[in-house]
């Protein structure tokens, strides 16, 4: 199933839109601009401030900011902790 890029800015469902493609490794997903946006949107929808989210995930604030800005590749273990706090699956975060 392929989703079209969202044309509406910051819609509640824009984290479903992605230009990512499925491959055997996680790295290409981490480089997708939408990953950080999806995490930020899910975090705010769950009513976490960045500070609260950092405390809940055990990640540093600078690391969460880097992930949400789409800079660098988050580790799979970080994605697992993020997904657990947001009560979702890693596959939802990376849009598989």
N, C-alpha and C positions, 0 to 999 in steps of 0.2 A: 504494500500500500504506500503510495507516495502523496505527501502533503505539499500543497503549493505555498510559496512564501506569503506571509500575511501582509496585506497592504494597509491594514489599519494599525496605526502606531499604538503600542502598549495595550492592545485589547486583552481581555482576561484569558483569551485562548491562544495568544500568539506564540506561546511556548510549544504548541503543536506544530507550528510551521518550521521547517528546517530544510537546509540545502545539503545536509549530511548524507553520506552514502554508507551502506553497510559494507564492512570489511572484516577481516579476521582479527584485527587489533583494535585496541581502544584509542590509540593515539590519534587517528583521524577525527574521531568524535570530539576529543578534547580541544582540537584546533578549530572547531566550528564556533562561529561567533554566537550562535544561539544557545550554547550550553550555559554560559554564565548568565545570560538573560533569563533562561528558564529557571535556573537556581534562584536568582534574585526574585523573580516573580513568585515562585513557590514559597520562598522565605517570607515575603511580605504578605502573601495570601494567608499564610499560617500565623501571621501577626508577630513574627520575630523581628526584633531590631537586630542589627548586625552584632551588637555586643551580646545579646541573649543567644543568638544563633551560634556564635563562637564558643560561648560557655557550654551550650548543649552538645555541640559536635566535638569539642576539644581541639578545634583548629584555632590558630592565631588570627587576629583581626586582619593583619596584612595578607595572610594566606587567603582568607575568604574574599577580601577585596580584589586580590589578584585573580582569583577564580571567576568572580562575578564580572570583572572587566574583560575576561577572555584572554588573559596574559598567561602564557605557560600552560603546561599540561598537568591537570590534577592527577594525583595517584588514584589507582582504583580503590585503595583503602580509604582515601578521603571521600570519594564518591559514595562508598558504602555507608560511611558515617553520616554524610549529608542526606542520603536517601532514607536512612533509618530515622533521623530526626524529623524529616519532612513527611514521614509515614508513606513512602512511595518506594518504587524500585529503581535501581540504577538504570535499567532499560528505559524508563520513562525520562530520566534526566538526559540520557544520550539520544533519546528519540529513536529507538529501534522498533 
